[in-house]
């Protein structure tokens, strides 16, 4: 689940081809940009959003990369308006009030790839605050009636370090 600064998540790589070729991708809470870089390399224009975009500075001159500094937890409106994306990637991040906006931003034929920590992870360290841990089935509930689930897992992993994670890949009908 936790990866080196440039190593893309195996879950994200596994479902990357579900995102329509060349379609715009949103990397939400992009951090160091490992998934932004992955999707740029795959030929997608990418919008990377994070509170701190310093680690993405090397991408500022890339015409296919849009870097947006935004505090997603500020209580301000969703910073992307009514934009829709062929792919949305969220890893190691949870702010529950954003879940409806994230799901709504998946364009017809697009794919949501989401992976983060879940309840039970407190046994292994951080995050341990329930505000940052998905409840059982929470990602399924977030997409129910809006997206079609391609794959879903809620499990304990041992590699690269012990953690409890929940992850989903879900697509929007065309």
BELWO-V321233 format. One record per residue. N is the residue number from 1. SS is DSSP state (A for helix, B for strand, O for the rest). Layout:
n=[N & N]
ss=[SS & SS]
This chain:
n=[1 & 2 & 3 & 4 & 5 & 6 & 7 & 8 & 9 & 10 & 11 & 12 & 13 & 14 & 15 & 16 & 17 & 18 & 19 & 20 & 21 & 22 & 23 & 24 & 25 & 26 & 27 & 28 & 29 & 30 & 31 & 32 & 33 & 34 & 35 & 36 & 37 & 38 & 39 & 40 & 41 & 42 & 43 & 44 & 45 & 46 & 47 & 48 & 49 & 50 & 51 & 52 & 53 & 54 & 55 & 56 & 57 & 58 & 59 & 60 & 61 & 62 & 63 & 64 & 65 & 66 & 67 & 68 & 69 & 70 & 71 & 72 & 73 & 74 & 75 & 76 & 77 & 78 & 79 & 80 & 81 & 82 & 83 & 84 & 85 & 86 & 87 & 88 & 89 & 90 & 91 & 92 & 93 & 94 & 95 & 96 & 97 & 98 & 99 & 100 & 101 & 102 & 103 & 104 & 105 & 106 & 107 & 108 & 109 & 110 & 111 & 112 & 113 & 114 & 115 & 116 & 117 & 118 & 119 & 120 & 121 & 122 & 123 & 124 & 125 & 126 & 127 & 128 & 129 & 130 & 131 & 132 & 133 & 134 & 135 & 136 & 137 & 138 & 139 & 140 & 141 & 142 & 143 & 144 & 145 & 146 & 147 & 148 & 149 & 150 & 151 & 152 & 153 & 154 & 155 & 156 & 157 & 158 & 159 & 160 & 161 & 162 & 163 & 164 & 165 & 166 & 167 & 168 & 169 & 170 & 171 & 172 & 173 & 174]
ss=[O & O & O & O & O & O & O & O & O & A & A & A & A & A & A & A & A & A & O & O & O & O & O & O & B & B & B & B & O & O & O & O & O & A & A & A & A & A & A & A & A & O & O & O & O & B & B & B & B & B & O & O & O & A & A & A & A & A & A & O & O & O & O & O & B & B & B & B & B & O & O & O & O & O & O & O & O & O & O & O & O & O & O & O & B & B & B & B & B & B & B & O & O & O & O & A & A & A & A & A & A & A & A & A & O & B & B & B & B & B & B & B & B & B & B & B & B & B & O & O & A & A & A & A & O & O & O & O & O & A & A & A & O & B & O & O & O & A & A & A & A & A & A & O & O & O & O & B & B & B & B & B & B & B & B & B & B & O & O & O & O & O & B & B & B & B & B & B & B & B & B & O & O & O]
